Amino acid sequence: MNNYDIIKKKNIWLGFSGALFAAAVAALFAWHLKLGIDFTGGSLMEVKFLTERPKVDEVQNALDGLKLGSLTVQPVGDDGMILRFQDSTEEKHQAAMAKLSDLTKKGEQDNNKATLEEITFNAVGPSIGEELKRKSFYAIFWVLVAIVVYTSFTFRKVSRPVASWKYGLSALIAMFHDVIITVGAFAVLGKFYGFEINTPFVVAILTVLGYSIHDTIVVFDRVRENLPKSEEDFEGTVNNSLNQTLGRSLTTSLTVILTLIAIIVFGGESIRSFALALTIGIFIGTYSSIFVASPLLVVWEKWGQR
């Protein structure tokens, strides 16, 4: 079996991660995240046209008189359309449906025939949006704290040559790296492709955190097992441990990512952002478990020798 010198090139891996992290932070500062109605308040309505779908500008002109506020219209598939607007009242919802129905019945001989089907409608008030933002932040924060505590406790008996709490700190840095890069990617996607951040994105981030720590723990646990019986120095032991778990990590991640790509390509519009966030996060999380978290252990050990 090939034994790759991953740790010897740690400066390359960490440098690449640092550059990617800096680019993600720059994107966040430059463009921010495009918040969806879950956080800003408003309505999301998805409809399916049973006859010929009207053009986007026709829909916008038909709804213009309702004063919905910040109306965006997005075609979906061959016959669907997603509408987002700030007003969240049921009165405006029904008025919008009536306008769309009238628009699609123009030119139809049978005006009693259904020409429009509502797939979903979600309305969120501004106060609920603020509460969701606050709770999402707390959820991510406490998950990070719990993961660090758990990792430190799990490796409490490993004290040489790297203290147990440094395993937890390395895992935390790797997870923070994963989250920022994923969020930074969505700042770019929001700016150029209109991707919005809603509660499913927060769920995706929490899932990425769990996946990332799982992958990191697998490597760290192999390091712990190999330390008492290894005849090599700490760097060599970590490198051997990485090689022993490399195949498993890559195979597991590739299987998940291929499934997510299928969802992105063939799934509905409502789940596409969620699947894309998971794909980016899991890809970066797999990279960080191998090329960030483990090299950081060796960096701690080198600093301890000085």
Backbone as CSV, one residue per row, in Angstrom:
resi,resn,N_x,N_y,N_z,CA_x,CA_y,CA_z,C_x,C_y,C_z
1,MET,0.849,-1.203,0.000,0.000,0.000,0.000,0.878,1.244,0.000
2,ASN,0.503,2.239,-0.841,1.269,3.477,-0.906,1.133,4.260,0.400
3,ASN,2.243,4.862,0.811,2.234,5.695,2.007,2.602,7.115,1.577
4,TYR,1.591,7.984,1.496,1.801,9.327,0.983,2.373,10.234,2.074
5,ASP,3.332,11.085,1.697,3.932,12.035,2.649,3.056,13.291,2.750
6,ILE,1.917,13.125,3.391,0.963,14.233,3.499,1.467,15.291,4.471
7,ILE,1.947,14.853,5.617,2.338,15.783,6.677,3.577,16.593,6.288
8,LYS,4.481,16.006,5.519,5.689,16.738,5.128,5.363,17.964,4.282
9,LYS,4.214,17.922,3.616,3.796,19.051,2.779,2.752,19.904,3.485
10,LYS,2.773,19.862,4.807,1.748,20.566,5.587,1.716,22.066,5.307
11,ASN,2.846,22.667,5.029,2.867,24.109,4.758,2.081,24.450,3.489
12,ILE,2.128,23.541,2.509,1.373,23.748,1.271,-0.125,23.675,1.555
13,TRP,-0.529,22.602,2.285,-1.958,22.415,2.584,-2.491,23.568,3.438
14,LEU,-1.765,23.917,4.474,-2.228,24.981,5.362,-2.222,26.342,4.652
15,GLY,-1.227,26.550,3.781,-1.183,27.793,3.008,-2.362,27.910,2.058
16,PHE,-2.702,26.805,1.393,-3.859,26.801,0.486,-5.144,27.065,1.262
17,SER,-5.278,26.418,2.424,-6.467,26.620,3.255,-6.560,28.057,3.737
18,GLY,-5.403,28.626,4.113,-5.387,30.015,4.552,-5.831,30.968,3.451
19,ALA,-5.371,30.708,2.223,-5.755,31.554,1.089,-7.247,31.434,0.795
20,LEU,-7.757,30.203,0.853,-9.179,29.965,0.609,-10.028,30.628,1.695
21,PHE,-9.565,30.525,2.932,-10.261,31.146,4.067,-10.295,32.667,3.904
22,ALA,-9.154,33.247,3.527,-9.077,34.701,3.333,-9.997,35.157,2.205
23,ALA,-10.066,34.369,1.122,-10.947,34.714,0.005,-12.410,34.665,0.442
24,ALA,-12.761,33.676,1.271,-14.139,33.560,1.761,-14.508,34.741,2.654
25,VAL,-13.587,35.134,3.529,-13.832,36.291,4.407,-13.979,37.562,3.577
26,ALA,-13.130,37.720,2.565,-13.204,38.896,1.697,-14.547,38.947,0.969
27,ALA,-15.032,37.795,0.506,-16.323,37.736,-0.173,-17.454,38.121,0.773
28,LEU,-17.364,37.675,2.016,-18.393,38.003,3.007,-18.429,39.498,3.292
29,PHE,-17.253,40.106,3.435,-17.187,41.539,3.697,-17.630,42.357,2.483
30,ALA,-17.285,41.876,1.299,-17.586,42.629,0.080,-19.056,42.533,-0.315
31,TRP,-19.632,41.336,-0.225,-20.969,41.122,-0.774,-21.999,40.699,0.268
32,HIS,-21.554,40.269,1.420,-22.457,39.782,2.474,-23.281,38.588,1.969
33,LEU,-24.145,38.085,2.826,-25.025,36.995,2.437,-26.360,37.570,1.979
34,LYS,-26.934,36.944,0.990,-28.250,37.352,0.527,-29.292,36.595,1.352
35,LEU,-29.865,37.278,2.342,-30.797,36.634,3.259,-32.153,36.429,2.603
36,GLY,-32.713,35.238,2.827,-34.032,34.928,2.293,-35.136,35.375,3.232
37,ILE,-36.348,35.021,2.883,-37.499,35.505,3.646,-37.561,34.910,5.053
38,ASP,-36.908,33.773,5.277,-36.891,33.208,6.628,-36.274,34.176,7.626
39,PHE,-35.321,34.975,7.166,-34.598,35.882,8.054,-35.030,37.346,7.904
40,THR,-35.546,37.714,6.751,-35.935,39.105,6.535,-37.440,39.319,6.664
41,GLY,-38.196,38.237,6.586,-39.644,38.343,6.556,-40.136,38.498,5.136
42,GLY,-41.310,37.931,4.833,-41.848,38.007,3.486,-42.523,36.703,3.097
43,SER,-42.770,36.547,1.810,-43.499,35.381,1.317,-42.747,34.706,0.175
44,LEU,-42.899,33.403,0.120,-42.358,32.618,-0.988,-43.497,31.763,-1.525
45,MET,-43.744,31.878,-2.805,-44.842,31.150,-3.433,-44.326,30.426,-4.671
46,GLU,-44.576,29.141,-4.748,-44.188,28.363,-5.920,-45.458,27.881,-6.608
47,VAL,-45.551,28.147,-7.899,-46.740,27.761,-8.664,-46.333,26.938,-9.880
48,LYS,-47.299,26.164,-10.359,-47.111,25.364,-11.571,-48.170,25.766,-12.572
49,PHE,-47.748,26.077,-13.792,-48.680,26.502,-14.836,-49.129,25.275,-15.625
50,LEU,-50.445,25.076,-15.695,-51.013,23.918,-16.384,-51.195,24.184,-17.868
51,THR,-51.047,25.454,-18.254,-51.038,25.825,-19.671,-49.662,26.414,-19.976
52,GLU,-49.554,27.164,-21.020,-48.253,27.764,-21.365,-47.804,28.749,-20.283
53,ARG,-46.557,28.615,-19.834,-46.054,29.497,-18.787,-45.803,30.893,-19.348
54,PRO,-46.313,31.936,-18.651,-46.065,33.313,-19.125,-44.612,33.713,-18.903
55,LYS,-44.198,34.771,-19.545,-42.842,35.280,-19.375,-42.706,35.987,-18.032
56,VAL,-41.456,36.109,-17.577,-41.189,36.727,-16.273,-41.705,38.157,-16.232
57,ASP,-41.457,38.941,-17.302,-41.891,40.343,-17.287,-43.409,40.467,-17.322
58,GLU,-44.092,39.481,-17.917,-45.550,39.483,-17.920,-46.096,39.280,-16.503
59,VAL,-45.468,38.381,-15.771,-45.874,38.130,-14.383,-45.610,39.365,-13.528
60,GLN,-44.437,39.955,-13.708,-44.093,41.152,-12.932,-45.060,42.303,-13.212
61,ASN,-45.431,42.489,-14.478,-46.366,43.557,-14.837,-47.762,43.287,-14.266
62,ALA,-48.157,42.010,-14.262,-49.478,41.653,-13.750,-49.592,41.893,-12.251
63,LEU,-48.485,41.693,-11.541,-48.498,41.826,-10.077,-48.045,43.204,-9.608
64,ASP,-47.640,44.042,-10.524,-47.063,45.336,-10.148,-48.025,46.200,-9.329
65,GLY,-49.305,46.155,-9.675,-50.277,46.996,-8.994,-50.588,46.564,-7.572
66,LEU,-50.164,45.373,-7.165,-50.469,44.872,-5.815,-49.518,45.430,-4.762
67,LYS,-48.418,46.044,-5.219,-47.421,46.610,-4.294,-46.956,45.557,-3.275
68,LEU,-46.439,44.443,-3.792,-45.984,43.339,-2.937,-44.653,43.653,-2.265
69,GLY,-43.833,44.489,-2.880,-42.538,44.864,-2.303,-41.430,43.895,-2.652
70,SER,-40.401,44.390,-3.331,-39.206,43.597,-3.693,-39.574,42.275,-4.353
71,LEU,-40.444,42.341,-5.336,-40.878,41.129,-6.027,-39.764,40.573,-6.911
72,THR,-39.469,39.274,-6.744,-38.550,38.578,-7.651,-39.256,37.358,-8.195
73,VAL,-39.092,37.120,-9.476,-39.761,36.011,-10.153,-38.696,35.129,-10.784
74,GLN,-38.767,33.830,-10.483,-37.739,32.904,-10.953,-38.395,31.683,-11.596
75,PRO,-38.184,31.474,-12.901,-38.717,30.268,-13.548,-38.058,29.009,-12.985
76,VAL,-38.837,27.930,-12.884,-38.339,26.657,-12.371,-38.797,25.547,-13.308
77,GLY,-37.847,24.793,-13.831,-38.193,23.701,-14.733,-38.868,24.214,-15.989
78,ASP,-39.810,23.408,-16.523,-40.490,23.767,-17.760,-41.794,24.519,-17.533
79,ASP,-42.410,24.317,-16.361,-43.739,24.894,-16.161,-43.936,25.545,-14.794
80,GLY,-42.866,25.691,-14.011,-42.997,26.243,-12.675,-42.432,27.648,-12.551
81,MET,-42.735,28.281,-11.417,-42.233,29.626,-11.161,-42.253,29.870,-9.651
82,ILE,-41.174,30.502,-9.149,-41.098,30.859,-7.730,-41.159,32.374,-7.623
83,LEU,-42.034,32.855,-6.742,-42.184,34.286,-6.519,-41.833,34.595,-5.069
84,ARG,-40.990,35.604,-4.887,-40.627,36.072,-3.546,-40.999,37.546,-3.430
85,PHE,-41.630,37.900,-2.321,-41.988,39.296,-2.098,-42.079,39.569,-0.606
86,GLN,-42.019,40.847,-0.245,-41.926,41.234,1.162,-43.247,41.114,1.910
87,ASP,-44.349,41.396,1.247,-45.645,41.345,1.931,-45.971,39.907,2.342
88,SER,-46.428,39.709,3.562,-46.682,38.357,4.065,-48.134,38.142,4.483
89,THR,-49.052,39.027,4.034,-50.456,38.895,4.432,-51.175,37.903,3.518
90,GLU,-52.182,37.244,4.073,-52.970,36.288,3.297,-53.768,37.004,2.207
91,GLU,-54.162,38.237,2.471,-54.911,39.023,1.486,-54.090,39.216,0.210
92,LYS,-52.815,39.592,0.365,-51.955,39.795,-0.803,-51.632,38.459,-1.484
93,HIS,-51.542,37.406,-0.698,-51.304,36.070,-1.246,-52.437,35.692,-2.201
94,GLN,-53.686,35.843,-1.747,-54.834,35.485,-2.584,-54.954,36.413,-3.787
95,ALA,-54.620,37.687,-3.590,-54.670,38.638,-4.702,-53.653,38.272,-5.776
96,ALA,-52.458,37.850,-5.356,-51.418,37.437,-6.304,-51.858,36.202,-7.078
97,MET,-52.472,35.233,-6.378,-52.959,34.036,-7.051,-54.042,34.386,-8.069
98,ALA,-54.924,35.307,-7.705,-55.994,35.709,-8.619,-55.419,36.369,-9.874
99,LYS,-54.423,37.243,-9.691,-53.791,37.914,-10.831,-53.114,36.905,-11.763
100,LEU,-52.421,35.949,-11.181,-51.741,34.932,-11.982,-52.751,34.069,-12.730
101,SER,-53.834,33.739,-12.056,-54.872,32.936,-12.689,-55.501,33.680,-13.866
102,ASP,-55.777,34.968,-13.678,-56.332,35.781,-14.770,-55.358,35.870,-15.937
103,LEU,-54.064,35.989,-15.604,-53.046,36.111,-16.648,-52.991,34.853,-17.504
104,THR,-53.095,33.688,-16.874,-52.970,32.429,-17.621,-54.243,32.074,-18.377
105,LYS,-55.372,32.677,-17.978,-56.637,32.364,-18.653,-56.887,33.223,-19.882
106,LYS,-56.028,34.213,-20.095,-56.182,35.055,-21.289,-56.004,34.210,-22.546
107,GLY,-56.963,34.276,-23.410,-56.879,33.511,-24.654,-57.423,32.106,-24.533
108,GLU,-57.761,31.666,-23.331,-58.318,30.331,-23.138,-59.821,30.370,-23.425
109,GLN,-60.318,29.384,-24.137,-61.742,29.328,-24.451,-62.575,28.964,-23.225
110,ASP,-62.081,28.058,-22.420,-62.803,27.622,-21.227,-62.206,28.317,-20.010
111,ASN,-62.834,29.382,-19.546,-62.312,30.140,-18.408,-62.515,29.438,-17.069
112,ASN,-63.312,28.371,-17.078,-63.525,27.607,-15.838,-62.475,26.522,-15.648
113,LYS,-61.669,26.304,-16.653,-60.629,25.275,-16.587,-59.451,25.789,-15.757
114,ALA,-58.956,24.938,-14.860,-57.816,25.329,-14.010,-56.569,25.490,-14.864
115,THR,-55.897,26.618,-14.696,-54.678,26.891,-15.464,-53.455,27.072,-14.562
116,LEU,-53.691,27.032,-13.251,-52.621,27.333,-12.305,-52.762,26.438,-11.072
117,GLU,-51.637,25.942,-10.586,-51.634,25.118,-9.368,-50.577,25.657,-8.402
118,GLU,-50.984,25.911,-7.174,-50.039,26.389,-6.158,-49.345,25.190,-5.509
119,ILE,-48.026,25.189,-5.567,-47.252,24.078,-4.986,-46.967,24.344,-3.514
120,THR,-46.412,25.499,-3.208,-46.120,25.857,-1.815,-46.333,27.351,-1.604
121,PHE,-46.627,27.697,-0.354,-46.670,29.107,0.033,-46.198,29.217,1.478
122,ASN,-45.167,30.032,1.709,-44.644,30.247,3.055,-44.576,31.747,3.324
123,ALA,-45.093,32.145,4.476,-45.063,33.558,4.867,-44.392,33.681,6.232
124,VAL,-43.446,34.613,6.342,-42.701,34.824,7.584,-42.721,36.309,7.919
125,GLY,-43.108,36.659,9.145,-43.108,38.043,9.587,-41.716,38.517,9.950
126,PRO,-41.447,39.824,9.941,-40.117,40.364,10.264,-39.618,39.962,11.645
127,SER,-40.527,39.955,12.642,-40.102,39.603,14.006,-39.687,38.145,14.090
128,ILE,-40.394,37.281,13.360,-40.026,35.859,13.334,-38.686,35.684,12.636
129,GLY,-38.461,36.473,11.574,-37.180,36.403,10.869,-36.017,36.752,11.770
130,GLU,-36.162,37.803,12.582,-35.104,38.193,13.517,-34.868,37.101,14.552
131,GLU,-35.935,36.492,15.021,-35.801,35.418,16.013,-35.097,34.206,15.419
132,LEU,-35.411,33.896,14.169,-34.753,32.776,13.498,-33.259,33.036,13.327
133,LYS,-32.889,34.279,12.990,-31.469,34.617,12.861,-30.737,34.419,14.177
134,ARG,-31.348,34.893,15.260,-30.731,34.774,16.573,-30.593,33.307,16.996
135,LYS,-31.641,32.539,16.799,-31.602,31.124,17.194,-30.624,30.326,16.329
136,SER,-30.509,30.703,15.070,-29.559,30.013,14.184,-28.124,30.248,14.650
137,PHE,-27.842,31.490,15.038,-26.505,31.816,15.539,-26.199,31.028,16.814
138,TYR,-27.147,30.996,17.737,-26.944,30.261,18.986,-26.762,28.770,18.730
139,ALA,-27.526,28.237,17.788,-27.425,26.803,17.479,-26.020,26.448,17.008
140,ILE,-25.500,27.244,16.082,-24.153,26.978,15.563,-23.109,27.158,16.658
141,PHE,-23.242,28.208,17.464,-22.279,28.482,18.533,-22.221,27.329,19.541
142,TRP,-23.386,26.877,20.011,-23.395,25.835,21.031,-22.983,24.473,20.487
143,VAL,-23.239,24.241,19.208,-22.742,23.002,18.588,-21.220,22.999,18.567
144,LEU,-20.617,24.140,18.225,-19.154,24.240,18.234,-18.591,24.017,19.637
145,VAL,-19.216,24.627,20.644,-18.759,24.450,22.024,-18.866,22.984,22.433
146,ALA,-19.998,22.355,22.137,-20.211,20.955,22.513,-19.199,20.031,21.846
147,ILE,-18.876,20.321,20.589,-17.926,19.477,19.863,-16.525,19.595,20.461
148,VAL,-16.117,20.812,20.818,-14.794,21.008,21.426,-14.710,20.284,22.777
149,VAL,-15.757,20.422,23.588,-15.776,19.758,24.898,-15.717,18.244,24.718
150,TYR,-16.510,17.739,23.790,-16.530,16.298,23.546,-15.169,15.782,23.076
151,THR,-14.553,16.504,22.141,-13.254,16.078,21.619,-12.187,16.101,22.711
152,SER,-12.178,17.155,23.506,-11.203,17.243,24.599,-11.404,16.125,25.605
153,PHE,-12.666,15.797,25.907,-12.959,14.719,26.852,-12.537,13.362,26.284
154,THR,-12.819,13.155,25.004,-12.497,11.873,24.366,-10.992,11.606,24.380
155,PHE,-10.200,12.666,24.201,-8.747,12.504,24.134,-8.062,12.960,25.423
156,ARG,-8.800,12.906,26.532,-8.258,13.395,27.814,-7.077,12.586,28.300
157,LYS,-6.980,11.312,27.914,-5.878,10.467,28.369,-4.652,10.572,27.474
158,VAL,-4.787,11.321,26.388,-3.653,11.529,25.494,-3.001,12.848,25.880
159,SER,-1.866,12.781,26.501,-1.221,14.008,26.977,0.138,14.255,26.336
160,ARG,0.703,13.261,25.685,2.019,13.412,25.068,1.985,12.876,23.655
161,PRO,2.701,13.547,22.777,3.434,14.807,22.956,2.556,16.054,22.784
162,VAL,1.244,15.863,22.523,0.317,16.986,22.342,-0.792,16.860,23.377
163,ALA,-1.062,17.928,24.089,-2.092,17.911,25.136,-3.469,17.642,24.540
164,SER,-4.342,17.023,25.344,-5.659,16.611,24.849,-6.479,17.791,24.344
165,TRP,-6.379,18.946,25.005,-7.202,20.087,24.594,-6.818,20.605,23.215
166,LYS,-5.582,20.298,22.784,-5.147,20.742,21.458,-5.808,19.931,20.343
167,TYR,-6.222,18.701,20.666,-7.010,17.930,19.698,-8.333,18.649,19.456
168,GLY,-8.959,19.087,20.564,-10.215,19.812,20.442,-10.051,21.122,19.706
169,LEU,-8.963,21.847,19.989,-8.722,23.128,19.325,-8.460,22.929,17.830
170,SER,-7.708,21.889,17.491,-7.443,21.600,16.067,-8.740,21.293,15.327
171,ALA,-9.597,20.511,15.981,-10.892,20.184,15.377,-11.737,21.447,15.213
172,LEU,-11.691,22.332,16.212,-12.462,23.579,16.153,-11.977,24.464,15.008
173,ILE,-10.673,24.591,14.851,-10.114,25.412,13.769,-10.533,24.846,12.412
174,ALA,-10.474,23.517,12.293,-10.870,22.883,11.030,-12.347,23.124,10.736
175,MET,-13.197,23.023,11.754,-14.632,23.243,11.554,-14.937,24.695,11.225
176,PHE,-14.267,25.606,11.910,-14.450,27.032,11.630,-14.038,27.324,10.191
177,HIS,-12.950,26.713,9.767,-12.457,26.806,8.394,-13.533,26.325,7.419
178,ASP,-14.190,25.203,7.727,-15.217,24.635,6.841,-16.424,25.554,6.730
179,VAL,-16.867,26.068,7.882,-18.063,26.907,7.908,-17.835,28.215,7.144
180,ILE,-16.712,28.876,7.404,-16.446,30.166,6.763,-16.320,30.014,5.252
181,ILE,-15.647,28.970,4.801,-15.481,28.777,3.357,-16.820,28.467,2.703
182,THR,-17.643,27.652,3.358,-18.970,27.346,2.814,-19.838,28.601,2.759
183,VAL,-19.827,29.379,3.832,-20.613,30.615,3.874,-20.072,31.618,2.853
184,GLY,-18.748,31.699,2.729,-18.142,32.589,1.737,-18.534,32.209,0.317
185,ALA,-18.611,30.904,0.059,-19.043,30.445,-1.266,-20.462,30.906,-1.560
186,PHE,-21.314,30.924,-0.529,-22.695,31.360,-0.745,-22.801,32.881,-0.851
187,ALA,-21.826,33.594,-0.303,-21.789,35.039,-0.547,-21.537,35.308,-2.032
188,VAL,-20.644,34.520,-2.625,-20.361,34.636,-4.063,-21.581,34.208,-4.883
189,LEU,-22.185,33.065,-4.499,-23.349,32.565,-5.230,-24.535,33.527,-5.112
190,GLY,-24.665,34.162,-3.948,-25.736,35.128,-3.765,-25.553,36.364,-4.620
191,LYS,-24.301,36.804,-4.730,-23.994,37.996,-5.511,-24.227,37.782,-7.001
192,PHE,-23.758,36.654,-7.531,-23.759,36.456,-8.979,-24.892,35.558,-9.487
193,TYR,-25.459,34.717,-8.606,-26.502,33.790,-9.063,-27.798,33.881,-8.256
194,GLY,-27.850,34.805,-7.296,-29.090,35.033,-6.573,-29.450,34.016,-5.513
195,PHE,-28.495,33.194,-5.060,-28.789,32.201,-4.028,-29.049,32.895,-2.691
196,GLU,-30.140,32.524,-2.041,-30.505,33.122,-0.768,-30.239,32.166,0.390
197,ILE,-30.056,32.758,1.581,-29.814,31.983,2.792,-31.107,31.891,3.594
198,ASN,-31.579,30.666,3.821,-32.759,30.436,4.631,-32.458,29.371,5.682
199,THR,-33.457,28.983,6.455,-33.223,28.014,7.538,-32.641,26.673,7.057
200,PRO,-32.989,26.153,5.876,-32.333,24.918,5.422,-30.814,25.059,5.305
201,PHE,-30.348,26.279,5.003,-28.906,26.501,4.938,-28.270,26.326,6.309
202,VAL,-28.942,26.809,7.365,-28.431,26.628,8.729,-28.372,25.144,9.075
203,VAL,-29.402,24.405,8.677,-29.405,22.949,8.892,-28.230,22.308,8.170
204,ALA,-27.958,22.778,6.954,-26.827,22.247,6.182,-25.505,22.529,6.890
205,ILE,-25.352,23.736,7.452,-24.122,24.085,8.168,-23.939,23.194,9.394
206,LEU,-25.008,22.970,10.134,-24.932,22.091,11.312,-24.571,20.663,10.893
207,THR,-25.121,20.225,9.766,-24.791,18.886,9.251,-23.325,18.808,8.852
208,VAL,-22.832,19.864,8.218,-21.414,19.910,7.829,-20.520,19.843,9.055
209,LEU,-20.890,20.553,10.127,-20.111,20.508,11.367,-20.036,19.083,11.904
210,GLY,-21.182,18.408,11.927,-21.201,17.033,12.411,-20.384,16.111,11.536
211,TYR,-20.492,16.271,10.220,-19.735,15.418,9.300,-18.244,15.678,9.428
212,SER,-17.893,16.945,9.538,-16.480,17.309,9.626,-15.825,16.734,10.883
213,ILE,-16.508,16.869,12.027,-15.915,16.363,13.272,-15.860,14.844,13.252
214,HIS,-16.842,14.214,12.613,-16.816,12.749,12.505,-15.582,12.294,11.747
215,ASP,-15.307,12.931,10.624,-14.143,12.574,9.807,-12.840,12.857,10.559
216,THR,-12.800,13.985,11.274,-11.597,14.346,12.028,-11.350,13.381,13.173
217,ILE,-12.421,12.986,13.876,-12.293,12.060,15.002,-11.767,10.708,14.541
218,VAL,-12.179,10.275,13.357,-11.687,8.993,12.826,-10.163,9.022,12.709
219,VAL,-9.634,10.133,12.183,-8.176,10.266,12.030,-7.504,10.374,13.398
220,PHE,-8.049,11.249,14.263,-7.464,11.455,15.592,-7.473,10.170,16.411
221,ASP,-8.529,9.394,16.273,-8.627,8.146,17.027,-7.565,7.148,16.574
222,ARG,-7.280,7.149,15.271,-6.215,6.267,14.774,-4.862,6.744,15.270
223,VAL,-4.666,8.055,15.374,-3.423,8.587,15.949,-3.277,8.112,17.387
224,ARG,-4.359,8.192,18.158,-4.329,7.760,19.555,-3.987,6.279,19.666
225,GLU,-4.536,5.462,18.776,-4.255,4.027,18.800,-2.813,3.726,18.440
226,ASN,-2.264,4.483,17.501,-0.913,4.199,16.999,0.202,4.740,17.899
227,LEU,-0.097,5.786,18.684,0.946,6.423,19.499,1.702,5.450,20.418
228,PRO,1.026,4.589,21.199,1.760,3.727,22.134,2.650,2.678,21.450
229,LYS,2.281,2.281,20.229,3.017,1.196,19.576,3.875,1.663,18.405
230,SER,3.845,2.948,18.085,4.588,3.444,16.935,6.071,3.605,17.274
231,GLU,6.919,3.246,16.312,8.363,3.417,16.475,8.840,4.707,15.806
232,GLU,7.930,5.432,15.201,8.288,6.681,14.526,8.022,7.866,15.435
233,ASP,8.498,9.051,15.003,8.205,10.261,15.771,6.740,10.637,15.567
234,PHE,6.320,11.729,16.219,4.907,12.107,16.180,4.457,12.424,14.759
235,GLU,5.302,13.111,14.003,4.944,13.456,12.631,4.722,12.205,11.790
236,GLY,5.603,11.243,11.933,5.474,9.992,11.191,4.246,9.204,11.615
237,THR,3.939,9.229,12.906,2.763,8.521,13.401,1.479,9.122,12.851
238,VAL,1.411,10.454,12.849,0.232,11.126,12.304,0.098,10.837,10.818
239,ASN,1.201,10.846,10.095,1.166,10.584,8.659,0.689,9.160,8.374
240,ASN,1.189,8.190,9.135,0.741,6.799,8.967,-0.742,6.660,9.275
241,SER,-1.186,7.350,10.317,-2.599,7.285,10.700,-3.486,7.860,9.601
242,LEU,-3.031,8.957,8.993,-3.781,9.547,7.881,-3.893,8.576,6.707
243,ASN,-2.787,7.932,6.374,-2.796,6.985,5.261,-3.695,5.791,5.533
244,GLN,-3.782,5.385,6.801,-4.625,4.249,7.159,-6.112,4.566,7.059
245,THR,-6.461,5.827,7.217,-7.878,6.228,7.172,-8.243,6.965,5.884
246,LEU,-7.264,7.217,5.030,-7.483,8.032,3.833,-8.532,7.420,2.908
247,GLY,-8.388,6.132,2.638,-9.317,5.459,1.726,-10.748,5.527,2.214
248,ARG,-10.921,5.279,3.512,-12.272,5.319,4.090,-12.869,6.716,3.981
249,SER,-12.095,7.734,4.315,-12.590,9.109,4.283,-13.011,9.514,2.874
250,LEU,-12.150,9.239,1.908,-12.433,9.648,0.534,-13.620,8.891,-0.051
251,THR,-13.696,7.585,0.219,-14.793,6.777,-0.317,-16.133,7.218,0.255
252,THR,-16.162,7.422,1.576,-17.405,7.848,2.229,-17.852,9.202,1.702
253,SER,-16.923,10.146,1.619,-17.269,11.494,1.162,-17.720,11.493,-0.297
254,LEU,-17.024,10.725,-1.135,-17.380,10.677,-2.550,-18.780,10.115,-2.746
255,THR,-19.121,9.087,-1.964,-20.462,8.503,-2.056,-21.533,9.531,-1.717
256,VAL,-21.306,10.272,-0.630,-22.275,11.290,-0.208,-22.365,12.417,-1.234
257,ILE,-21.217,12.875,-1.730,-21.195,13.993,-2.673,-21.884,13.626,-3.987
258,LEU,-21.679,12.401,-4.470,-22.348,11.970,-5.704,-23.867,11.960,-5.532
259,THR,-24.315,11.533,-4.353,-25.754,11.549,-4.067,-26.288,12.981,-4.060
260,LEU,-25.522,13.880,-3.431,-25.946,15.283,-3.366,-25.956,15.937,-4.744
261,ILE,-24.994,15.583,-5.577,-24.966,16.130,-6.944,-26.218,15.701,-7.711
262,ALA,-26.631,14.444,-7.503,-27.860,13.964,-8.146,-29.072,14.777,-7.686
263,ILE,-29.097,15.134,-6.386,-30.198,15.957,-5.861,-30.160,17.354,-6.474
264,ILE,-28.948,17.916,-6.603,-28.810,19.253,-7.193,-29.312,19.266,-8.636
265,VAL,-28.976,18.220,-9.379,-29.320,18.174,-10.802,-30.799,17.841,-11.010
266,PHE,-31.294,16.847,-10.280,-32.644,16.347,-10.542,-33.674,16.755,-9.495
267,GLY,-33.223,17.324,-8.362,-34.154,17.692,-7.306,-34.866,19.001,-7.600
268,GLY,-35.815,19.328,-6.738,-36.582,20.557,-6.915,-35.786,21.778,-6.502
269,GLU,-36.303,22.938,-6.895,-35.632,24.200,-6.608,-35.535,24.464,-5.113
270,SER,-36.570,24.034,-4.358,-36.621,24.323,-2.935,-35.523,23.624,-2.138
271,ILE,-35.001,22.510,-2.658,-33.986,21.754,-1.925,-32.591,21.939,-2.523
272,ARG,-32.502,22.648,-3.634,-31.223,22.752,-4.348,-30.160,23.500,-3.544
273,SER,-30.524,24.604,-2.903,-29.555,25.367,-2.114,-29.045,24.547,-0.936
274,PHE,-29.942,23.809,-0.305,-29.577,22.942,0.815,-28.568,21.888,0.374
275,ALA,-28.847,21.225,-0.749,-27.948,20.183,-1.251,-26.609,20.769,-1.682
276,LEU,-26.641,21.968,-2.276,-25.398,22.606,-2.705,-24.534,22.983,-1.511
277,ALA,-25.158,23.518,-0.449,-24.407,23.859,0.769,-23.769,22.618,1.371
278,LEU,-24.504,21.512,1.402,-23.952,20.257,1.915,-22.789,19.770,1.055
279,THR,-22.928,19.873,-0.254,-21.867,19.419,-1.165,-20.577,20.195,-0.935
280,ILE,-20.690,21.521,-0.898,-19.505,22.352,-0.666,-18.919,22.068,0.706
281,GLY,-19.786,22.028,1.735,-19.326,21.823,3.110,-18.663,20.483,3.330
282,ILE,-19.247,19.427,2.787,-18.676,18.086,2.967,-17.360,17.951,2.208
283,PHE,-17.295,18.548,1.023,-16.031,18.522,0.274,-14.925,19.232,1.055
284,ILE,-15.227,20.435,1.552,-14.240,21.193,2.327,-13.952,20.493,3.645
285,GLY,-14.991,19.903,4.261,-14.802,19.195,5.527,-13.889,17.993,5.381
286,THR,-14.011,17.278,4.284,-13.121,16.142,4.031,-11.685,16.611,3.846
287,TYR,-11.531,17.715,3.107,-10.196,18.284,2.911,-9.584,18.704,4.244
288,SER,-10.362,19.383,5.073,-9.813,19.909,6.330,-9.455,18.792,7.310
289,SER,-10.218,17.704,7.314,-9.915,16.584,8.208,-8.558,15.975,7.892
290,ILE,-8.235,15.966,6.608,-6.972,15.352,6.174,-5.834,16.358,6.155
291,PHE,-6.086,17.528,5.590,-5.012,18.477,5.294,-4.936,19.687,6.230
292,VAL,-5.864,19.790,7.191,-5.824,20.913,8.125,-5.719,20.428,9.565
293,ALA,-6.695,19.648,10.013,-6.737,19.227,11.424,-5.507,18.416,11.820
294,SER,-5.158,17.423,11.026,-4.006,16.568,11.370,-2.673,17.305,11.284
295,PRO,-2.400,18.087,10.223,-1.171,18.879,10.218,-1.073,19.849,11.392
296,LEU,-2.225,20.361,11.858,-2.193,21.271,13.008,-1.670,20.574,14.257
297,LEU,-1.985,19.293,14.417,-1.446,18.543,15.555,0.075,18.530,15.518
298,VAL,0.623,18.342,14.329,2.083,18.312,14.178,2.658,19.706,14.440
299,VAL,1.951,20.751,14.009,2.401,22.119,14.275,2.446,22.374,15.773
300,TRP,1.410,21.928,16.521,1.418,22.069,17.989,2.630,21.376,18.590
301,GLU,2.894,20.168,18.085,4.010,19.378,18.627,5.360,20.059,18.345
302,LYS,5.511,20.623,17.152,6.752,21.324,16.797,6.959,22.551,17.683
303,TRP,5.857,23.284,17.905,5.954,24.472,18.768,6.299,24.084,20.208
304,GLY,5.800,22.929,20.646,6.068,22.476,22.012,7.528,22.126,22.234
305,GLN,8.221,21.780,21.145,9.632,21.417,21.240,10.550,22.636,21.345
306,ARG,10.014,23.809,20.995,10.866,25.005,20.965,11.051,25.566,22.371
